[in-house]
Amino acid sequence: MPTAQAERNKATFGRLHDAVNTGDLETVSKTIDEMVAPDVLFHAPVPMGMTGVQALKQVWEVLLRAFPDLRVTTEDTVAEGDRLVLRNTVTGTHLGEYRGLPPTGKPVRYGEIFIIRFADGRVAEIWGVVDVLAQLRQLGVEPDPGARSHARSR
């Protein structure tokens, strides 16, 4: 049975997904300020030279500029003690510059898994795995090995 702390942590992090799904960077930034510790620790790829909430804000700025209709859907949530594990599906349309790639207009759909540690009711640490390769393949940046082998067998 989930504890009160686990339920609070799920609700707190749910607010970030709600903010992200508005597509409004100011709403996302304010929500991050409210729910994330200023010195949050990342164990996931974040912009170099940035730490804490500034790195998290930069991640969302880049993503929302590139994919203004970005949606994060939580498929599974496991909460225990001070930890929250999320398996998400992210969708969006590439309508802005992303990783040096001009807008393609292509839709993307990829998975991610995050483990979030809370301290004093705020996000204190984040571990994340994002399927960036699937994202880039859908944008036409990385070749799809299945398509290559299929083409060779013809």
C-alpha positions in Angstrom: 0.0 0.0 0.0 1.5 3.4 -1.0 2.5 5.6 1.8 1.4 9.3 2.2 5.0 10.3 1.2 4.9 8.3 -2.0 1.5 9.7 -2.9 2.7 13.3 -2.3 5.8 12.6 -4.4 3.6 11.3 -7.3 1.3 14.4 -7.1 4.3 16.7 -7.0 5.9 15.2 -10.0 2.6 15.0 -11.8 2.5 18.8 -11.6 5.7 19.0 -13.7 4.2 16.8 -16.4 1.0 18.9 -16.3 3.1 22.1 -16.7 5.2 20.6 -19.6 2.0 19.5 -21.4 0.8 23.1 -21.5 3.7 23.9 -23.9 4.2 27.2 -22.0 7.9 27.7 -21.0 7.0 30.2 -18.3 4.6 27.8 -16.6 7.3 25.0 -16.8 10.0 27.4 -15.3 7.7 28.5 -12.4 6.8 24.9 -11.7 10.4 23.8 -11.7 11.2 26.6 -9.2 8.5 25.4 -6.9 9.1 21.7 -7.0 12.8 21.2 -7.7 15.7 21.8 -5.2 18.0 24.5 -6.6 21.0 22.2 -6.5 19.2 19.1 -7.9 21.7 16.4 -9.0 21.4 14.9 -12.5 22.5 11.5 -13.7 21.2 12.1 -17.2 22.4 14.0 -20.2 21.9 17.7 -19.5 23.4 20.8 -21.1 27.1 21.1 -20.3 28.2 24.0 -18.1 24.8 24.1 -16.3 23.7 22.5 -13.1 20.7 22.4 -10.8 17.4 23.9 -11.9 19.1 26.0 -14.7 20.0 22.7 -16.5 16.5 21.3 -16.1 15.0 24.6 -17.4 17.4 24.5 -20.4 16.4 21.0 -21.3 12.7 22.0 -21.4 13.4 25.2 -23.3 15.2 23.2 -26.0 12.5 20.5 -26.2 9.6 22.9 -26.2 11.2 25.2 -28.8 11.8 22.1 -31.1 8.6 20.3 -30.3 6.0 22.9 -29.3 3.2 20.3 -29.1 5.3 18.0 -26.9 3.3 15.7 -24.7 4.6 13.5 -21.9 2.3 10.6 -21.0 3.2 8.5 -17.9 2.6 4.8 -18.7 3.8 3.4 -15.3 4.6 4.9 -11.9 6.2 3.1 -9.0 6.6 5.0 -5.7 8.3 3.9 -2.6 9.7 6.0 0.2 11.6 8.9 -1.2 11.8 7.5 -4.8 9.5 7.7 -7.8 10.1 5.7 -11.0 8.3 6.8 -14.1 8.1 5.2 -17.5 6.9 7.8 -20.0 6.0 8.1 -23.7 6.9 11.4 -25.3 5.3 12.6 -28.5 5.6 15.8 -30.5 6.1 17.3 -33.9 9.5 18.7 -34.9 8.7 22.3 -35.7 11.8 24.1 -34.4 15.6 23.7 -34.5 16.8 20.7 -32.5 20.4 19.5 -32.1 21.4 21.6 -35.1 18.6 20.0 -37.3 16.2 22.5 -38.9 12.5 21.7 -38.5 11.4 18.6 -40.4 7.7 18.6 -39.5 8.0 15.0 -38.6 6.3 13.4 -35.6 8.3 11.7 -32.9 7.4 9.1 -30.3 9.9 7.7 -27.9 10.3 6.3 -24.4 12.0 7.4 -21.3 12.5 6.1 -17.8 13.3 8.3 -14.8 14.0 7.7 -11.1 13.4 10.7 -9.0 14.6 11.1 -5.4 12.7 13.6 -3.2 14.0 15.4 -0.1 12.0 17.9 1.9 9.1 17.6 -0.6 11.2 18.6 -3.6 13.0 16.8 -6.4 16.6 16.4 -5.2 18.1 13.9 -7.6 17.2 12.6 -11.1 18.4 9.5 -13.0 17.2 9.2 -16.5 17.4 7.1 -19.6 15.9 8.6 -22.8 15.6 6.8 -26.1 17.3 9.6 -28.1 18.3 7.2 -30.8 14.6 6.4 -31.6 13.9 10.1 -31.6 16.8 10.9 -34.0 15.9 8.0 -36.3 12.4 9.4 -36.6 13.8 12.8 -37.5 15.9 11.1 -40.2 19.2 11.8 -38.5 20.2 8.2 -37.7 19.6 5.4 -40.1 17.2 2.7 -39.1 19.2 -0.6 -39.1 16.0 -2.6 -39.9 15.4 -0.5 -43.0 19.0 -1.1 -44.1 18.9 -4.9 -43.7 15.5 -5.0 -45.4 16.8 -3.0 -48.3 19.7 -5.4 -48.7 17.5 -8.5 -48.8 15.5 -7.2 -51.8 
